[in-house]
Amino acid sequence: MNVPEPLAVIDALLAVTARVHGLTLATRNVKDVAGTGALLVNPFEA
């Protein structure tokens, strides 16, 4: 596969579920899921 940085399965499932249902994914792991197109929020940032 020609994937520069593969995404962990659980991260991918969470991101795609949020994206399909129009939800915002709250995660500290913003860096890894930023390229998925899901709306993200880091609840640990000010």
C-alpha distances in whole Angstrom, upper triangle without the diagonal:
4,6,9,11,9,13,15,15,19,18,16,19,22,20,20,23,25,23,24,28,29,29,29,27,29,27,27,24,24,21,18,19,20,17,17,20,23,26,26,29,30,33,34,34,38
4,6,9,9,13,15,17,20,19,17,20,22,20,20,24,25,23,24,28,28,29,28,26,28,26,27,23,22,20,17,18,19,16,16,19,22,25,25,28,29,32,33,33,36
4,6,6,9,12,14,17,15,14,17,19,17,17,21,22,20,22,25,25,26,25,23,25,23,23,19,19,16,13,14,15,12,13,16,19,22,22,25,25,29,29,29,33
4,6,10,13,15,18,16,15,19,20,18,19,22,23,21,24,27,26,26,25,23,24,22,22,18,17,14,12,14,14,12,14,17,19,22,21,24,24,28,28,27,31
4,6,10,12,15,13,12,16,17,15,17,20,20,20,22,25,25,24,22,20,21,19,18,14,14,11,9,11,12,10,12,15,17,20,19,21,21,24,24,25,28
4,7,9,12,10,9,13,15,14,14,18,19,18,20,23,23,23,22,19,20,18,18,14,15,13,9,10,13,11,11,15,16,19,19,21,21,24,25,25,29
4,6,8,7,6,10,11,10,12,14,15,15,17,20,20,19,18,15,17,15,15,11,12,11,7,8,11,10,9,13,14,16,16,18,18,21,22,23,26
4,6,5,6,9,10,11,12,14,16,16,18,20,21,20,19,15,16,14,15,11,13,12,9,9,13,13,12,16,15,18,17,19,18,21,21,23,27
4,5,5,6,9,10,11,12,14,15,16,18,20,19,18,15,17,15,16,14,15,15,12,11,15,14,12,16,15,18,17,20,20,22,23,25,28
4,5,5,6,9,10,11,12,14,15,17,18,16,16,13,14,12,14,12,14,15,11,11,14,15,13,16,14,16,15,17,17,19,20,22,26
4,6,5,6,9,10,11,12,14,16,16,15,14,10,12,10,11,9,10,11,8,7,11,11,10,13,11,13,12,14,14,17,18,19,23
4,5,5,6,8,10,10,12,14,15,14,14,11,14,13,14,12,12,13,9,7,11,10,8,11,10,13,13,16,17,19,21,22,25
4,6,5,6,9,10,11,12,14,13,13,11,14,13,16,14,14,16,13,10,14,13,10,13,11,14,14,17,18,20,22,23,27
4,6,5,6,9,10,11,12,10,10,7,10,10,13,11,12,14,12,9,12,13,10,12,9,11,11,13,14,16,18,20,23
4,5,5,6,9,10,10,9,9,7,10,10,13,11,10,12,10,7,9,10,7,8,6,8,9,12,14,16,18,19,22
4,5,5,6,8,10,10,11,10,13,14,17,15,14,16,13,10,12,11,7,8,7,10,12,15,17,19,22,23,26
4,5,5,6,8,8,10,9,12,14,17,16,16,18,16,12,14,14,11,11,9,11,12,15,17,19,22,23,26
4,6,5,6,5,6,6,10,12,15,14,13,16,15,11,13,13,10,10,6,8,9,12,14,16,19,20,22
4,6,5,6,8,8,12,14,17,16,14,16,15,11,12,12,8,7,5,7,10,13,16,18,21,22,24
4,6,8,10,11,15,17,20,19,18,20,18,15,15,15,11,10,8,11,13,17,20,21,24,25,27
4,6,9,11,14,17,20,20,19,21,20,16,17,17,14,12,10,11,13,16,19,20,23,24,26
4,7,10,13,16,19,19,17,20,19,15,15,16,13,11,8,8,11,14,17,18,22,22,24
4,6,9,13,16,16,15,18,18,14,14,16,13,11,8,7,9,11,14,15,18,19,21
4,6,9,13,13,12,15,15,12,12,14,12,11,7,5,5,7,10,11,15,15,17
4,6,10,10,9,13,12,9,10,13,11,11,7,6,5,6,8,10,13,14,17
4,7,9,9,12,13,11,12,15,14,14,10,9,6,5,6,6,9,11,14
4,5,6,10,10,9,11,14,13,14,11,11,7,6,5,7,8,10,14
4,6,8,9,10,11,15,15,16,14,13,9,8,5,7,7,9,12
4,6,6,7,9,12,12,14,13,13,9,10,8,11,10,12,15
4,6,5,6,9,10,11,10,10,7,7,7,10,11,11,14
4,6,5,8,10,12,12,13,10,11,10,14,14,13,17
4,6,7,9,12,12,13,11,13,12,16,16,16,20
4,6,6,8,8,10,8,11,11,15,16,16,20
4,6,7,7,9,7,10,11,15,16,15,18
4,6,8,10,10,14,15,19,20,19,22
4,6,9,10,13,15,18,20,20,23
4,7,9,12,15,18,20,20,22
4,6,10,13,15,18,18,20
4,7,11,13,16,15,17
4,7,10,12,12,14
4,6,9,9,11
4,5,6,9
4,6,8
4,7
4
